[in-house]
Amino acid sequence: MGSLATIAWTFLKIGLVFVGGGYVLIPLLHRIMVDQYHWLTMKEFLDGLALSQLTPGPLAILATFVGYRAGGFAGALVGTVAIFLPCTALMVFLTRRYERLRNIRLIREVLDGVVPAVVGLVASAGWKLGSTSLGSARDILLFVAGFAILQFTKVSPLFVILGAGALGYFLHFS
């Protein structure tokens, strides 16, 4: 069980580095939530990631899930507010200064340098998740099918996730 202060501080720090979308944070989230604080088991972490894909703001919703597991309803509320607070404050600050900032060469160059690092972080997250959750031929087949559907069609990720869940359910009981 985590204290509300620990939950708040943890998710404020995560919210400060919430750059490039939530997938960049998967390795960091895993390290904090599973390895450091033991708020979740690896299975619960993977379940939380899967469930969070069914909601808007996928990995931010994971903060609600983890906050609840670590501190009940109050923990869920604190985790959710804390993860959104830094990015909300930053957006309020930046929107008032956007026209001036977008023309600064240094800012454009910094952002151009961040993109390859973000791709590396996403690839690392994919590797970590794949190495722990693809344990059977069925898992690998579902992975390949999901990847192919998302890469080569316009099918919504929501339908791929729901279809994989249904298929996993039916294959488990057949």
GILIN-V889966 format. One record per residue. D_CENTER is the distance of its C-alpha to the mean C-alpha in Angstrom with 1 decimal. Layout:
[[D_CENTER] [D_CENTER]]
This chain:
[[21.7] [20.4] [22.3] [21.2] [21.8] [19.6] [16.7] [17.4] [17.9] [14.8] [12.5] [14.9] [14.5] [10.7] [11.4] [14.0] [12.1] [9.4] [11.2] [10.6] [7.5] [3.8] [4.6] [7.2] [5.9] [5.4] [9.2] [9.6] [7.8] [9.8] [12.8] [12.9] [12.2] [14.0] [16.4] [17.4] [17.6] [17.6] [16.0] [14.6] [16.1] [14.4] [15.2] [13.8] [10.4] [10.5] [11.9] [9.4] [6.6] [9.7] [10.8] [7.9] [8.5] [12.0] [11.4] [11.3] [8.5] [6.0] [3.2] [6.6] [8.3] [6.9] [9.0] [11.8] [11.8] [11.9] [14.3] [16.4] [16.7] [17.6] [19.8] [20.5] [20.6] [21.2] [18.2] [16.0] [17.7] [17.6] [13.8] [13.1] [15.9] [15.1] [11.6] [13.1] [16.5] [16.2] [14.8] [17.4] [20.1] [19.4] [19.6] [22.8] [24.2] [23.5] [24.6] [28.0] [28.4] [26.7] [30.1] [31.2] [28.0] [27.4] [30.8] [30.4] [30.4] [28.7] [25.5] [25.5] [26.0] [23.3] [20.7] [22.2] [21.8] [18.1] [17.3] [18.3] [16.4] [13.1] [14.2] [15.0] [11.7] [10.0] [13.1] [12.8] [9.5] [11.2] [14.3] [13.0] [11.6] [14.7] [17.1] [16.2] [15.9] [18.5] [21.6] [24.1] [25.6] [24.3] [20.7] [21.4] [23.3] [20.5] [18.1] [20.9] [21.7] [18.2] [17.9] [21.4] [21.1] [18.1] [19.9] [23.4] [23.4] [22.3] [21.0] [18.1] [14.8] [15.4] [18.7] [17.6] [15.2] [18.1] [20.6] [19.0] [18.8] [22.4] [23.6] [22.1] [23.9] [27.1] [27.2] [26.7] [29.7] [31.9]]
